């Protein structure tokens, strides 16, 4: 039998607060009691309350503003993905297989997403994709701007899928990949190929051809993944601007 592990006091407080939020005792938009009130209600000291509140904030369940009581927020998929971003970037930088597995996951996910996006595409969506491609063309020669426009195109397709959870995960993956400095677009012809591939994907979506859009996306991402391997340089994490 495994020994019984006693929870730290702040974890007990955290569990009780999560339960209260989950059961709408403190619904989204409401303010939590003050630290002093929580100390009285739960019967613990200020350090345990503060540590539990910090954990709630890190989990994306409350917002703490100076001089105000903590407010319960409605967690979104984007917020939850943001919570793991720092750890994921560190994992990708230190795990021998981490980046390769992320690229594989992206390939599976985006080829499915573009099918959903094709079925859901509106005239406005198609205009936004076209504008993204124009931005790509204007950004040629500017590495940072070109990569940002490339990621924006893929982010738009994720949004067009209509699945906010999957879209958030996909955009998180794109952000994690973009943090790794890699001069992919400096390779001769890479920018031109990227633009051409985006145009083919856009054309297939506009035609309502989900199968072709998915095949074009697979070719596009596979070509980029192969280029990573050809360069064969150690990955370096880019710091936030």
Backbone torsions as a table, in degrees:
resi	resn	phi	psi	omega
1	UNK	NA	142.7	178.9
2	UNK	-81.4	144.4	178.3
3	UNK	-66.0	153.3	177.4
4	UNK	-82.1	128.0	179.4
5	UNK	-101.9	125.5	179.9
6	UNK	-78.8	130.8	179.0
7	UNK	-70.7	147.3	171.6
8	UNK	-68.0	152.4	-173.6
9	UNK	-60.0	-41.0	-178.2
10	UNK	-64.7	-29.7	178.3
11	UNK	-68.0	-35.4	175.3
12	UNK	-63.9	-43.4	178.0
13	UNK	-63.2	-43.5	180.0
14	UNK	-60.1	-45.4	179.6
15	UNK	-59.6	-41.2	-178.0
16	UNK	-69.2	-38.1	179.3
17	UNK	-70.3	-39.5	177.1
18	UNK	-62.4	-41.9	178.6
19	UNK	-62.5	-40.3	-179.6
20	UNK	-66.7	-37.4	178.2
21	UNK	-71.2	-41.1	-177.7
22	UNK	-65.0	-32.7	-178.5
23	UNK	-92.9	8.8	177.8
24	UNK	66.7	20.0	168.9
25	UNK	-62.6	-36.7	171.5
26	UNK	-123.1	88.0	-175.6
27	UNK	-73.2	164.4	176.8
28	UNK	-54.1	134.8	-179.3
29	UNK	97.2	-20.0	-179.5
30	UNK	-84.7	161.0	177.4
31	UNK	-98.0	142.5	174.3
32	UNK	-75.6	158.4	174.2
33	UNK	-59.1	161.1	178.3
34	UNK	-66.2	165.9	178.3
35	UNK	-56.4	-44.0	-178.6
36	UNK	-63.0	-41.2	179.2
37	UNK	-66.1	-40.9	178.6
38	UNK	-65.8	-38.0	177.2
39	UNK	-58.9	-42.2	-179.7
40	UNK	-71.3	-41.6	-177.3
41	UNK	-66.9	-41.2	-173.4
42	UNK	-97.5	-22.1	177.7
43	UNK	80.9	37.4	178.6
44	UNK	-130.5	171.9	-179.1
45	UNK	-84.3	171.0	-177.7
46	UNK	-60.3	-41.1	-179.4
47	UNK	-57.5	-41.1	-179.7
48	UNK	-66.7	-38.8	178.0
49	UNK	-63.9	-46.6	-176.6
50	UNK	-65.8	-38.8	179.7
51	UNK	-67.2	-38.8	177.8
52	UNK	-66.4	-40.2	-179.9
53	UNK	-65.4	-39.4	178.0
54	UNK	-63.4	-40.1	177.6
55	UNK	-63.6	-41.2	177.7
56	UNK	-61.6	-39.9	179.1
57	UNK	-66.1	-42.5	179.6
58	UNK	-65.6	-27.6	177.9
59	UNK	-81.3	-6.4	179.2
60	UNK	79.7	22.1	-177.6
61	UNK	-98.0	-22.5	178.2
62	UNK	-137.7	159.9	174.1
63	UNK	-119.1	128.6	-178.8
64	UNK	-109.9	119.4	178.0
65	UNK	-115.6	143.5	-177.9
66	UNK	-59.7	129.8	176.4
67	UNK	82.2	1.9	-179.7
68	UNK	-127.0	157.1	174.0
69	UNK	-70.7	150.2	180.0
70	UNK	-61.1	140.2	-179.2
71	UNK	-114.4	134.8	178.2
72	UNK	-73.8	131.4	179.2
73	UNK	-115.8	157.6	-179.8
74	UNK	-83.3	109.2	-176.4
75	UNK	-64.1	137.6	176.9
76	UNK	-115.5	165.0	178.7
77	UNK	-60.7	-37.7	-179.8
78	UNK	-62.8	-43.5	179.4
79	UNK	-62.2	-43.7	-178.0
80	UNK	-65.8	-38.5	177.5
81	UNK	-66.0	-40.2	179.0
82	UNK	-59.1	-31.9	-177.1
83	UNK	-63.3	-27.5	-176.7
84	UNK	-104.9	2.5	-173.9
85	UNK	-60.9	-48.0	-177.2
86	UNK	-60.8	-44.0	179.4
87	UNK	-65.6	-38.7	-179.8
88	UNK	-65.6	-42.1	179.0
89	UNK	-62.2	-40.7	177.4
90	UNK	-65.3	-40.2	177.7
91	UNK	-61.1	-44.5	-179.3
92	UNK	-64.6	-32.4	-178.7
93	UNK	-76.6	-22.6	-173.3
94	UNK	-114.6	-18.2	-177.6
95	UNK	-89.9	126.6	-179.4
96	UNK	-58.6	-33.3	-177.0
97	UNK	-105.6	-4.8	-172.6
98	UNK	-57.3	-50.3	-177.1
99	UNK	-66.7	-40.2	180.0
100	UNK	-62.0	-41.6	179.3
101	UNK	-68.2	-35.3	177.5
102	UNK	-65.3	-41.3	179.3
103	UNK	-64.9	-38.1	176.8
104	UNK	-64.1	-43.2	179.8
105	UNK	-63.6	-39.9	178.8
106	UNK	-62.1	-42.1	-179.7
107	UNK	-60.1	-47.9	180.0
108	UNK	-62.1	-44.1	-173.4
109	UNK	-70.7	-47.3	-174.5
110	UNK	-72.1	-30.1	177.0
111	UNK	-68.8	-29.6	175.4
112	UNK	-78.5	-40.5	-179.0
113	UNK	-61.2	-40.1	-176.7
114	UNK	-67.2	-27.5	173.6
115	UNK	-65.0	-45.4	178.6
116	UNK	-64.7	-40.4	-180.0
117	UNK	-62.9	-38.3	180.0
118	UNK	-63.5	-41.5	179.9
119	UNK	-67.7	-30.4	-174.4
120	UNK	-97.7	-7.6	-169.3
121	UNK	-58.3	132.6	174.2
122	UNK	-107.9	170.7	177.5
123	UNK	-59.6	-38.7	179.1
124	UNK	-65.2	-40.2	178.0
125	UNK	-60.3	-45.1	-179.0
126	UNK	-64.1	-37.7	177.0
127	UNK	-64.0	-39.9	-179.7
128	UNK	-67.6	-38.5	176.5
129	UNK	-64.6	-41.5	179.2
130	UNK	-63.5	-39.9	178.4
131	UNK	-64.6	-36.1	178.5
132	UNK	-65.1	-38.9	177.9
133	UNK	-67.6	-38.1	176.4
134	UNK	-62.3	-39.4	177.7
135	UNK	-63.1	-38.8	176.4
136	UNK	-58.4	-46.3	-177.5
137	UNK	-63.6	-40.2	-179.9
138	UNK	-71.7	-21.6	-175.8
139	UNK	-90.5	-0.8	-179.0
140	UNK	-55.9	131.9	-178.0
141	UNK	93.5	-14.9	177.8
142	UNK	-109.8	98.0	-171.4
143	UNK	-54.6	-53.4	-175.3
144	UNK	-62.1	-43.7	-179.0
145	UNK	-67.1	-38.9	-179.5
146	UNK	-65.2	-44.6	179.4
147	UNK	-63.0	-40.9	179.2
148	UNK	-62.1	-41.8	179.3
149	UNK	-67.5	-37.2	177.0
150	UNK	-61.0	-49.2	-179.7
151	UNK	-64.6	-34.6	179.8
152	UNK	-64.6	-39.3	177.8
153	UNK	-59.0	-47.3	-179.5
154	UNK	-68.5	-34.7	176.7
155	UNK	-65.1	-37.8	177.1
156	UNK	-62.3	-42.5	179.1
157	UNK	-64.0	-38.9	177.4
158	UNK	-60.6	-43.9	178.5
159	UNK	-63.9	-37.3	-178.3
160	UNK	-66.9	-18.5	179.8
161	UNK	-62.2	-26.9	-178.9
162	UNK	83.9	0.3	179.7
163	UNK	-109.3	101.6	-173.6
164	UNK	-64.4	-33.6	-179.9
165	UNK	-66.2	-49.9	-179.1
166	UNK	-67.7	-37.4	178.6
167	UNK	-61.9	-41.6	179.6
168	UNK	-64.2	-42.1	179.1
169	UNK	-64.6	-43.2	-179.5
170	UNK	-62.5	-45.7	-179.8
171	UNK	-67.9	-30.8	173.2
172	UNK	-63.8	-44.8	178.3
173	UNK	-60.7	-42.3	178.5
174	UNK	-62.4	-40.9	178.6
175	UNK	-65.0	-43.3	179.4
176	UNK	-61.7	-42.2	179.0
177	UNK	-64.7	-38.6	-176.7
178	UNK	-69.6	-17.7	179.7
179	UNK	-75.3	-10.2	-178.2
180	UNK	-98.3	113.2	-175.1
181	UNK	-68.4	120.8	-178.7
182	UNK	-151.7	121.5	-174.7
183	UNK	-82.6	53.9	-179.7
184	UNK	-60.8	-45.4	-173.6
185	UNK	-76.1	-7.6	176.9
186	UNK	-80.2	-14.2	176.5
187	UNK	-66.5	134.6	-175.9
188	UNK	-55.6	127.2	177.6
189	UNK	87.8	-9.2	-175.4
190	UNK	-66.1	-41.9	179.9
191	UNK	-64.2	-44.5	179.5
192	UNK	-60.2	-43.2	179.7
193	UNK	-63.4	-42.7	179.7
194	UNK	-59.6	-45.2	179.6
195	UNK	-63.0	-44.9	-179.8
196	UNK	-61.8	-41.5	-179.1
197	UNK	-67.9	-39.6	176.2
198	UNK	-62.7	-39.5	179.6
199	UNK	-65.0	-38.1	178.6
200	UNK	-66.6	-41.1	178.5
201	UNK	-63.8	-44.7	179.3
202	UNK	-61.3	-42.6	-179.9
203	UNK	-62.7	-42.6	180.0
204	UNK	-66.0	-40.4	177.6
205	UNK	-63.7	-45.2	-179.7
206	UNK	-61.3	-31.6	179.7
207	UNK	-83.1	-4.5	-178.8
208	UNK	72.7	21.8	-177.2
209	UNK	-98.3	87.8	-175.1
210	UNK	-64.9	-37.6	-178.1
211	UNK	-64.5	-44.5	179.3
212	UNK	-68.3	-40.5	178.2
213	UNK	-59.0	-42.2	179.6
214	UNK	-66.2	-41.7	179.4
215	UNK	-65.2	-40.8	178.8
216	UNK	-65.4	-39.6	178.2
217	UNK	-65.0	-41.1	178.9
218	UNK	-61.7	-44.0	178.3
219	UNK	-62.3	-42.5	-178.2
220	UNK	-62.2	-49.8	-176.7
221	UNK	-71.6	-38.1	179.0
222	UNK	-63.0	-41.2	178.1
223	UNK	-61.6	-42.4	178.5
224	UNK	-65.5	-42.1	179.5
225	UNK	-63.3	-39.0	178.6
226	UNK	-65.1	-34.4	180.0
227	UNK	-67.6	-35.3	174.3
228	UNK	-55.9	-45.6	-176.4
229	UNK	-67.6	-38.4	-178.9
230	UNK	-64.2	-42.0	179.9
231	UNK	-64.8	-41.8	172.3
232	UNK	59.2	27.7	-179.7
233	UNK	-96.1	152.4	175.4
234	UNK	-61.1	142.1	179.5
235	UNK	-79.0	141.3	176.3
236	UNK	-123.8	131.2	-179.7
237	UNK	-76.8	130.5	176.9
238	UNK	-83.5	132.0	176.4
239	UNK	-73.4	153.9	175.5
240	UNK	-64.2	144.2	178.0
241	UNK	-69.3	NA	NA
